[in-house]
Amino acid sequence: MTSEFYNSDQYIQLRESIKGRNVTIPNLYKLLPDWELKIHPMYQKARDECLAPWMRRYVDDDLTRRNFEQADCTLFSAILCSDTSYEKLCTVAKYMFWYFIWDDLFDCGALKDDRQAATRYRDASLEYFKYNLVLEGEYPDLSQFPLEQQKALHCWDEVGAHIRQDCDRETCQILLEQMLGYVSSVSNVDSLFSSSAMPSVESYWQRRERTAAVYCVICTFPFAYGFNITRAHVENEHLSRMWKHTSYLAHISNDIHSFQKEYNDGQLENLIPVLMANTGLDVNQAMQLSYHICRLEVEGFCANADRLRVGEDAQGRRIREVFINCSTDMFMGLIH
């Protein structure tokens, strides 16, 4: 928290206006009360026999590893992959854990306060994913980086190999484009809070969309469920709108869930304080508005899902149904 915002009068005033106030936390399960939790039957085996040794191999620090394991990305992956093979569950779970491992380097690790080193590592990461997903360019020389940073990319080697093996080039290219957007976003993560003023709601949402990796996760569904996609799928009006609703639901519900912890940690990079600063609402009103926005996003999601179910051949319907079901499982699984 080295930005100018955290030394500003606005930060102090927002903190004081939140302190001691009663806030009603909405029941996020009510967003889709008919959602049914399904978990891959081999979840525990994947967690204990595959992911645990994999984590020990690539994350050396015991405390960091325990924190990652408590997040239990294997459970989240088992919700997304409830009807896939065991091997694909394990690969998707490694992919989900990778986000924590890699992002942690920038968020609270060695790259947090070293912009030059962070830029150099980010650029190597971009080259790494180009090579690993579509064999473009060359595998970057990672020996220039500390072992921890090398491992944060090497742990993805087997993930990339499995995806390349099962998906055609266009599907891999679509996933790569989302990965490049996510990886490149680390260069401006702090820019919205580098001034003394809270960003606008629109700017905050745009930033969250880039840094939350929701689209990257969505683009793993073809791999998990054994089909390829084309540019036409991505550009479909209703599918792209549904993806955006999924993204908003994922990060708004996360902000609702994590608000109290972040406030206790002195952080205000959250939708609730952003709404307070931009609308003049008090903290409870901003919380309820956040939930209202979630409800509107669910309505938009369901409307576009209904339109996607109309027409198309059997294979096209299956692809769209997987995206609908997995996107639903994604934001509800995060809530769970």
N, C-alpha and C positions, 0 to 999 in steps of 0.2 A: 504493500500500500504506500508507494512512494510518489504517487501522482499529486499534482497540485490540488485536485479536488479534495483530497483527504486532509488538506490543511486549510480549507476554505471555510468561510462563515456558513455557507449553505450546508456543508456537511455537518457542522456542529448543530445548526438549527434543526436539521432533519433528525439527527440522533436524539436531540432533546424532545422533539415533538412525538417521537415513537416511545420513548422511555416511559414505562409504567402504564401504558395504555392497554385496555382489554381488546383483544383481537379474536374474532371467531374464525377458526380455520375451517374452510368448506370441506365437506365430504366429497372427495374427488371421485369416489366410486360411483356416485350418483350421475356422473356424466354419461355413463353407459351402464345402467343397472342390470341389463340383460347379458352383459359380457360374461363369458364362461372361461374360467382359468383352466388352461390345459398345459401340462408340463411333460416333456419328453420322458418316457419311462426309464431311460438310462441316464438321467440327470446326475444322480449320486455317483455312479460309476465314472462318468466323464469328469466330474469335479475332483474325485479322490484319486483316480488312477491315471488320468490324462493331464488335467490342468494343474494339479498340485505339483507334480514333478517338473512340468514345463515352467511353472512360476519359479521354482527353486533354481532352475537352470539359467533363467534370464534376469531375475531380480535378486541381487545379492544382499541388499539391506533387509534384515529380518523385519523391522518395524514397517517399512514401506510395503513389503510383501504381505504382511498380515493385514494392513489397511486395504490393500487391493483385494485380498481374499474375502474380507468382510463385505466388500461391495457385491460380491458373488455375481460376477458377470455370467457365470455358468448357468445360474438360475434364469437370468434374463434371456440368455441364449436358448435355454430349454423351453421357454415360453414361445419365443419366435420360431423355434425349430421343433415344435411338438410332434410333427409328423414327418421328420426327415430321418436319414440314416444316422447311426451313431457317429460315423466318421465326419459327417458334415456338421453335426452338433459340435464336435470337438474343434473343428476348424473355425466355425463361427464364434465359439467361445474365446478362442485364442485371439481372434480379430477384435472382439469386444474388449478384452483385457489390454490389448495393444493400445487402445485409445488412452487408457489410464496411464500406462507405462510411459508412452511418448509425451503426452500432454503434461505429465508431472514434471518433466525436465524443465519445461518453460514456466509452469505455474509456481512451483516451489523448489525446484532443483537448481543445478549448477548454471542453467541458462537464464534464470529469472532476471538477474540484474546485469547481464553481460550481453548487450544488444549485438555487438559484433560477432561474438561466438554463436549467439542464437540465429543470426542471419546466415552464417556459414553452415550451420547444422541444418537449418530449414532448407537451404538450397540443395544440400546433399540428399535430404529426404525426398525432395521433389524428383531428383534424378533417380533415386532408389525406386520409387513407385513407378516411374515411367518404364524402367527396365523390368521390374518384377511383374507388372501387369500386362504389358504389350511388347516387351523385349525391345524397347526403343532406347537408343543410346548405349551406354555402357554401365555396368554395375559400378557405383562410385567407390572410391577408395575410402573406406571408413577407418583405416588405421590412424588417420590424423586426429581422431576423436578419442576421448577417454573411453575405457572399456564399458562403462555404464551406458554411454550414448551409442556405442557400437551395438550392444545387446538390444537396445530399444528399437533397432531396425532389424538386426539379424533374427529376432524372434518372429518376424513376419515372413521370413523366407519360405517356410513351409506353407503358410497361408496363401501366399501368392502363387506358389507352385500348384496347389490344389485347385485354386480358382482358374488358373490358366488351363489346367488339364480338363476341367469340366465345362468351361464356357468358351464360346467363340470370341473372335477378336473384337467384334462390335460391342458385345456385352461387357468385355473387359475394358474397352475404351470408354464406355459410358461410366463405369465404376471409377476408372482412372480420373476422369474429368471432375467427378465429385471429390475424390481424394486430393487432387491438386488444389481445388478450392479450399478445402479444409486445412491442408498443410500450410498453404500460403497465408491463411488468415492469422497465423501466430505473429506475423510481422506488425499487425495493427491491433492486437487484442486490447492494449492499454490506451489506445489513442482516444477513445471516447471519454475517458476519465482523466485525460492529461491536462485539461483546463480546469478552471475553478468552478465551472458550472456543470450541472447535471445535463446529460444529453437529452435530446427530444425522444419521445416514445418511438417514433419511426426509426430514428438512428439506432436506438437500442435494439429494436427488433431485428433490423438488418444485420447488426453485429452478432446477435445471438444465432441467427440463422446460419451464418458462416462458421461460427465456432462450435456449434453443438453437434456437428457431424451427423445430423439426422438423415440427410440425403445419402450419405455414404452407407449408412446402415440399411436404408431402403433398397439401395442398389446391390445389396448382398442377397436379397430374396431370390433372384433368379438362380444364383449358385446353389442356395440352400434347397430349393425345390425343383431343380433340374430342368430349367428352360432357359432359352436365350431371348434377349430383347433387342429391338432395333431403335433407331432414332425416332421412328414414327410412334412407338410406344411412349417415349419420353416426352414427345411434343404433343401428345393427345391432350386436348384442353381439360377434360375432366380428370384425367389421371394426374396431370401436373398440379391442378388445383387441390386434389386430394392430398398429394405429397406436401403441399404448402400448409394445408390445415393440420396434417400430421406433425410437421415441424413446429408450428405454433403451439399445438397442444402439448408436445413434449417439453418445450422449454418454459412455457407459462406454468404448467403444472409443476415442473421442477422448481420454479421460482417460488410458487406458493408453498411447496413442501419444505424448501430449504431456507425460507426467509428468516425464521427465528434463529437458526444456527448461525447464519451469515451475520445477522445483526449482533449477536453475542460475540462474534469474532471481529466486530468493528467494520464489517463490509456492508456497503450499500449498493453494490453492483447487481441490482435485482429489480424486477419489474415493479414491485410495490413501491419502493422509494422513488423510482422514476416517475410513476403515475402521480405520487404525492407532489413532487416538485413541479410537474407540468400542468396539473389540474387544480391544485389547492385542496385536494381531498385529505382527510385525516387517514391514519394508517388502516383503521378497520374498513373505512369506505373504499380505500384503494385495494384492500384484500378482496372485498366483495365484488368490486369492478373486475378484478382479475378473473374471478370465478365466472362472472357473467360473460366475459370475453371467451373463456373456455367453452361455455355452453353454446355461444354463437359459432365457434369453430367446429364443435361437434355437429351442429346443424348443417354447416357447409360441407363437412366431411361426408355425412350421411347422404346429402342431396347429390353430391357428385358420385358417390359409390352407387347409388340407385341408377344413375344415368349410365354408368359403366356396365351395369348388368344387362343392359338392353342390347340385343342383336349380337353380331359377330359369330364366327365359327366356333366349334367346340374348343380348339386350342386357344383361340383368342379369349374366350370366356374364362378358361382356366387361368391364364396369365393374370387377367384382371381380378379374378376372385382371390388369387394368392396375394396380390398387392393389397386388396381390400382387407382381407383377414389378417395379414401380417402387419399392416399399418395399424389396424385396430389393436392387435396384440402388443404392438410396440409401445403406443402411448399408455395403454392400460397396464401393460406389464411394468412400465417404469413407475406408475403409481403404486402398483402392488409391491 
